[in-house]
Amino acid sequence: VKVLADSSTDEILGVHMIGPRAADMIAEAVLAMEYRASAEDVTRTSHAHPTYTEAMREACLAATENRAIHI
């Protein structure tokens, strides 16, 4: 999972997903982009551990000042 965010506003501009369960996980990215959420907004939401969906949170952490924990 890779999140592309605007460097000045942190707004999520796009998301790349490849791998198992990507079709299940894309809904969170679409919702975030529809509501113009920032990568920080996504990182502050609860993501179960360990699950595939946690990858979205990690990608958003990587997009915001390289704060990813598991990547």
C-alpha positions in Angstrom: 0.0 0.0 0.0 1.3 3.5 -0.9 -0.5 6.7 -0.1 0.2 9.9 -2.1 -0.5 13.0 0.0 -0.1 16.7 -0.7 3.1 17.9 1.1 1.5 21.2 2.2 -2.0 20.1 3.2 -1.5 16.4 3.8 -4.7 15.7 1.8 -4.7 12.2 0.3 -4.4 12.5 -3.5 -4.2 8.8 -4.4 -3.5 5.3 -3.1 -1.8 2.4 -4.7 -2.7 -1.1 -3.5 -1.3 -4.5 -4.7 -1.8 -7.8 -3.1 -4.3 -10.0 -1.3 -7.4 -8.3 -0.1 -6.6 -5.0 -2.0 -10.2 -5.0 -3.4 -11.5 -5.2 0.2 -9.3 -2.4 1.5 -9.7 0.2 -1.3 -13.0 1.4 0.2 -11.3 3.1 3.0 -9.0 5.0 0.6 -12.0 6.0 -1.6 -13.9 7.3 1.4 -10.9 9.3 2.6 -10.4 10.9 -0.8 -14.1 11.6 -1.2 -14.2 13.6 2.1 -10.8 15.2 1.4 -9.2 13.6 4.5 -5.6 14.0 5.4 -3.2 11.1 5.9 -3.2 12.2 9.6 -7.0 11.8 9.7 -6.6 8.2 8.6 -3.8 7.4 11.1 -6.0 8.6 14.0 -8.8 6.2 13.2 -8.8 2.8 14.8 -7.4 -0.1 12.7 -7.5 -3.7 14.1 -4.1 -5.4 14.7 -3.0 -7.6 13.0 -5.1 -7.3 9.9 -4.6 -6.4 6.2 -6.4 -3.1 6.8 -3.7 -2.0 9.1 -1.5 -1.5 6.0 -3.6 1.6 5.1 -2.8 3.2 8.5 0.9 2.3 8.1 1.0 3.8 4.6 -0.6 7.0 5.9 2.0 7.1 8.7 4.7 6.7 6.0 3.2 9.6 4.1 3.2 11.9 7.1 6.8 12.5 8.0 8.0 8.8 7.7 6.4 7.7 10.9 5.5 4.2 9.8 6.0 1.5 12.5 5.9 -1.7 10.6 7.2 -0.7 7.1 
